């Protein structure tokens, strides 16, 4: 299995001498983002939101230029509530979120009741549709040309997800808030979209806050991360954005899983429970991966 996955990631089948991808998928081992200086785009204080049967507490934090922050944790723990507050859709009961910035928001659940084709939808909603930049930076990595003639109401879950995320990224914004942009997508599509998001963020000196559950996607795209924990459907707590290594260590220690880096591709791999590496990393408190 390992050989097959690595061949897929490298884009080359050694036994058949066939290249299946122009470029390999590269997983970088990056320095913690607190070692990298970048301008602050927005800040927020500690804030609190309470519903009838659920409440969320979020630690104060900041979102920096040219960085992707991911937010992850169990279901029903407040991640979508946090995204809505950051995007200005919902107000916190206490605390403040800076509002003098442009936010482009893709919600978790997307309605497909538009009457018309994908091309019609793009003409009406995607900024810069038809330009070379849109074609190169958005249409191509999101495979939009393949679905242009389809009715929006007939799109599959993955096609609708790609369309909604693409349109969101076409908008002018300081921060892009994307709630589960990889839902219904396969591995290849997820990594293509991750690369496109990173390119747009770096190109425009903006930032993104992404909620997701895919550890490989999170590892690939994140500069910093937030961990959500608590009791599902009752209460949630969110850390401030911290460097990815610390965030992953906290999350993985809660679920008692350890990861290592594949020696050939650097992709994250789950250690077998009670294996030598699993025990060694748990003893050292390094659940994400051991530094060489």
C-alpha positions in Angstrom: 0.0 0.0 0.0 2.8 2.4 1.0 4.5 1.9 -2.4 1.3 2.5 -4.3 0.5 5.7 -2.4 4.0 7.1 -2.8 3.9 6.3 -6.5 0.7 8.2 -6.8 2.1 11.2 -4.9 5.3 11.2 -6.9 3.3 10.9 -10.1 5.5 8.2 -11.5 5.0 4.4 -11.8 8.5 2.9 -11.6 7.6 -0.6 -12.7 5.7 0.6 -15.8 8.0 3.6 -16.4 4.9 5.8 -16.8 4.5 9.4 -15.5 0.9 10.1 -14.4 1.4 13.7 -13.2 3.7 16.5 -14.4 4.8 17.4 -10.9 4.9 15.4 -7.7 2.8 16.4 -4.7 5.2 17.9 -2.2 4.8 17.9 1.5 7.0 20.5 3.2 8.3 20.4 6.7 8.1 24.1 7.5 9.4 26.2 10.4 6.7 27.2 13.0 4.9 30.3 11.7 5.8 32.3 14.9 9.3 32.4 13.5 8.1 34.2 10.4 7.2 37.8 10.5 4.0 38.9 8.7 1.7 41.9 9.0 -1.5 41.5 11.1 -4.7 41.8 9.0 -7.3 41.5 11.8 -7.6 40.7 15.5 -10.3 39.6 17.9 -10.6 39.5 21.6 -11.8 36.5 23.7 -15.4 36.0 22.7 -18.3 33.9 23.8 -21.5 32.7 22.1 -24.4 30.9 23.8 -27.4 29.1 22.3 -30.1 27.2 24.1 -28.1 24.0 24.3 -24.6 24.9 23.2 -22.0 27.5 24.1 -18.6 28.4 22.5 -15.6 30.2 24.0 -12.8 31.4 21.7 -9.4 32.6 22.9 -8.2 36.0 21.5 -6.2 35.8 18.3 -5.0 37.4 15.2 -4.9 36.6 11.5 -1.8 37.5 9.6 -1.0 38.4 6.0 0.0 35.6 3.6 -1.0 32.9 6.0 -3.5 30.1 6.0 -5.0 29.2 9.3 -6.9 25.9 9.7 -9.4 25.1 12.4 -10.1 21.5 13.3 -11.6 19.3 16.0 -14.6 17.0 16.6 -18.0 17.6 15.0 -20.5 19.7 16.9 -17.9 21.6 18.7 -18.4 25.2 17.4 -16.2 25.5 14.3 -18.9 26.7 12.0 -20.2 29.1 14.7 -16.7 30.6 14.9 -16.6 30.9 11.1 -20.0 32.7 11.1 -18.8 35.1 13.8 -15.6 35.9 12.0 -17.5 36.4 8.7 -20.0 38.7 10.4 -23.0 36.4 9.8 -23.5 36.0 13.6 -22.6 38.3 16.5 -20.8 37.1 19.6 -22.6 37.6 23.0 -19.4 39.1 24.4 -16.1 40.1 23.0 -15.2 41.9 19.8 -14.2 41.0 16.2 -12.7 43.7 14.1 -15.2 44.5 11.3 -13.2 47.0 9.1 -11.9 44.3 6.8 -13.4 42.6 3.7 -14.4 39.0 4.3 -15.3 36.5 1.6 -17.2 33.6 3.2 -18.1 30.1 1.9 -20.5 28.4 4.3 -20.5 24.8 5.2 -23.8 24.0 3.5 -24.4 25.3 0.0 -27.8 25.7 -1.7 -28.0 24.6 -5.4 -31.3 26.3 -6.3 -29.8 28.6 -8.9 -31.6 28.2 -12.2 -29.0 28.2 -15.0 -25.7 26.6 -16.0 -22.4 26.9 -14.1 -21.2 29.3 -16.8 -24.3 31.5 -16.1 -23.5 31.4 -12.4 -19.9 32.3 -12.9 -20.8 35.3 -15.2 -23.1 36.6 -12.5 -21.0 35.9 -9.4 -17.3 35.3 -10.1 -15.2 38.5 -10.2 -12.8 38.5 -13.1 -14.5 35.5 -14.8 -13.1 35.1 -18.3 -9.7 36.8 -17.6 -6.5 35.0 -17.9 -5.8 35.2 -14.2 -9.2 33.6 -13.4 -8.5 30.9 -16.0 -5.1 30.1 -14.6 -5.5 30.6 -10.9 -9.1 29.4 -10.4 -10.8 27.8 -13.3 -7.9 25.3 -14.1 -7.2 24.0 -10.6 -10.9 23.8 -9.8 -11.6 21.9 -13.0 -14.5 24.4 -13.8 -14.2 23.9 -17.6 -15.5 20.3 -17.2 -18.8 21.5 -15.7 -19.5 24.8 -17.4 -22.5 23.5 -19.3 -24.1 21.6 -16.4 -27.1 23.0 -14.6 -26.1 24.2 -11.1 -29.2 22.4 -9.6 -27.8 19.1 -11.1 -24.3 19.3 -9.7 -22.9 16.6 -7.5 -21.8 17.5 -4.0 -18.1 17.8 -5.0 -18.9 19.8 -8.1 -21.0 22.3 -6.1 -18.2 22.5 -3.5 -15.6 23.4 -6.1 -17.9 26.0 -7.7 -18.7 27.7 -4.4 -15.1 27.8 -3.2 -13.9 29.0 -6.6 -16.4 31.9 -6.6 -15.5 32.8 -3.1 -11.8 33.0 -3.9 -12.5 35.2 -6.9 -13.8 38.0 -4.7 -11.6 40.8 -3.4 -11.1 40.2 0.3 -8.7 40.6 3.2 -9.6 37.2 4.7 -11.3 34.2 3.0 -13.3 32.1 5.4 -13.9 28.6 3.9 -16.0 26.1 5.9 -15.1 22.6 4.7 -14.0 23.3 1.2 -12.8 19.7 0.6 -16.1 18.0 1.4 -17.0 15.4 -1.3 -13.7 15.9 -3.1 -11.1 13.2 -3.8 -7.5 13.3 -2.7 -6.2 14.7 -6.0 -8.8 17.5 -6.1 -8.1 18.4 -2.4 -4.4 18.9 -3.0 -5.0 20.8 -6.2 -7.3 23.2 -4.4 -4.9 23.5 -1.5 -2.2 24.6 -3.9 -4.5 27.1 -5.6 -5.6 28.6 -2.3 -2.0 29.0 -1.1 -1.1 30.6 -4.5 -3.9 33.2 -4.3 -3.1 34.0 -0.6 0.5 34.6 -1.4 -0.3 36.5 -4.7 -2.6 39.0 -3.1 -1.0 39.2 0.5 -4.3 38.1 2.0 -5.2 35.4 4.4 -7.5 32.4 4.8 -9.3 30.7 7.7 -10.2 27.2 6.7 -12.3 24.6 8.6 -11.6 21.1 7.6 -11.3 17.5 8.8 -8.7 16.1 6.4 -5.3 15.8 8.2 -3.4 15.5 4.9 -5.0 18.6 3.6 -4.5 20.4 6.9 -0.8 19.4 7.0 -0.3 20.5 3.3 -1.9 23.9 3.5 -1.5 25.2 7.1 0.8 27.9 8.4 -0.9 28.0 11.8 -3.9 26.2 13.2 -6.7 26.4 15.9 -7.8 23.4 17.9 -11.4 23.0 18.9 -12.3 20.8 21.9 -15.0 20.2 24.4 -18.2 18.2 24.5 -20.0 17.7 21.2 -23.4 19.6 20.9 -22.9 21.0 24.5 -19.8 23.2 24.7 -16.7 24.1 22.7 -13.5 25.9 23.3 -11.1 27.2 20.6 -7.5 28.0 21.0 -5.9 31.0 19.5 -4.1 30.4 16.2 -0.8 28.7 17.1 1.9 27.0 15.0 0.8 23.8 13.3 3.1 21.5 15.2 1.8 22.6 18.6 -1.8 22.5 17.4 -1.5 19.0 15.9 0.2 17.7 19.1 -2.7 19.0 21.2 -5.3 17.5 18.9 -3.6 14.1 18.4 -2.9 13.7 22.1 -6.6 14.1 22.8 -7.5 11.3 20.3 -4.4 9.3 21.3 -3.0 8.9 17.7 0.6 9.5 16.6 1.8 10.5 13.1 5.2 10.1 11.4 6.6 11.5 8.2 7.0 9.1 5.3 10.7 9.1 4.5 10.2 9.3 0.8 7.4 11.8 0.4 7.2 13.6 3.8 3.4 12.9 3.8 1.9 12.3 7.3 1.2 8.6 8.2 -0.6 7.2 11.2 1.5 5.0 13.4 0.1 1.6 14.4 -1.3 1.6 18.0 1.3 0.3 20.5 4.0 0.1 17.8 7.6 1.1 18.7 7.2 4.5 17.1 3.8 5.0 18.6 5.1 4.3 22.1 8.3 6.3 21.6 6.4 9.4 20.4 3.8 9.3 23.2 6.6 9.0 25.8 8.2 12.2 24.3 4.9 14.0 23.9 5.5 14.3 20.2 2.2 13.0 18.6 2.6 14.9 15.3 6.0 13.5 14.2 9.5 13.3 15.7 12.0 15.9 14.6 15.1 14.5 13.0 
